[in-house]
Amino acid sequence: MASPRPLELEVGAWLDELARGEPTPGGGSALACAVAMAAAVLTMAARISGDPGVAAQADALRARAAPLVREDSEVYADALSVRERTAALEPEQRDWAIGRAFAAAAEPPLELARVAADVAELAAELAGSGDQRVRADAVAAAALAAGAARGAVALVAANLTALPDDERIVEVQRLASAAEQSARIH
């Protein structure tokens, strides 16, 4: 069962929650937390740089990422529950129910990749135009976001195993590539 309020836990307690040996919260929640942290670092760097526009954008991205920490865990737990509850159904009914549940479980990591790509792009912009004292922070935010976007590819693909040509897999791969390109800051 997912932690009721993962973002209200102390960092050590959140790490213990992730490590406890249950399928949720898992990788998606951890990646969402990483993107929210990257956006928070970017907000800080933008504020120090005196760029209120970038700070507002980064803060809005953090607000988009933070709920995904819990949402990913809840939706994935629901998918696992559907898989258990449908064991006695006819194969076609079971496959349909499970397919729907896991397709829904692919949505939070896909949204996470969207946010991560935006964070990485914004961080790259700030690394080039912001205060040099926080350039390394912007670079770190971009790298963290890019890594999370790449991790989201694996989660979306795993949840859509029956649909390898699904447009969501193509989208998440494109987003991860864009985030990685943004994070290549020189």
Order of alpha helices (4+ residues) and beta strands (2+ residues): alpha-alpha-alpha-alpha-alpha-alpha
